[in-house]
């Protein structure tokens, strides 16, 4: 992962490629909310939306819910 992910007590992707790899890893985990399992694209979008409102990646996954699409 090298320079693609910054660590300050948390993993935060700093490039598009790093974000894609991060999302794919999380999508394969049993630790993410059910709505995100196996859905790296949804994880990528949620993390980006979260970033835009000041949330760390994992906070975004835990606190962003899509209602009615």
N, C-alpha and C positions, 0 to 999 in steps of 0.2 A: 504494500500500500504506500509506502514511502511518503512522498510529499503530498499525496492526494488527500490525506486526512490529518487534520490538526487535532492535537490532544491537549486539552486543558481540563483534565478531570472528566472529559466526555469525548466521544467520537463525533466529529463534525466534518463532513465532506467539504473539500475546498475546490474541487473541480467537478465537471459534469461526469467524467469517467469514474471518479471516486464516489460520487453520489449514486451512480448506477450500481457499482459493485456493492456499496453499502446497502442499497435497497434490495438487491438480490440476496445478500446474506441474511438480512432481516426477514425477508419473505420465506426463507427456508427454516426459520426458527419457530419453535413452539411457544416462545415467550412473547410474541407480538399478539395484539388483539385479533380475534378470529376473523374480523373483516379484512385484515391485511395479509393473512396467511396465503402464501402462493401468489401474491399480487404485487410484484416489485414496482410496477408503474404507479399503483395507488400509493405505495409507500413514498415513492419519489415526490409525487404531487403533494401529499400531506406534509412531508418534511419541508418542502418549499413554501407552502402556505404558512406553516408554523414559523418558518424563518422570517417571513414578511411581517409577522406580528410579534416577533421577539421570543418565540419558543425554541428551546433546544430540540433536536431531532426526536428524542424519545418522548419528550413532553408533547410534541405534536401528535405522535402516534397514539398516545393515551388520551388526548383531550380534543382531537378533531373528529367529529362525527358527521358523516354525510347523510342527510335526510332526504328521502325521495329523489335519489340520484344526485 
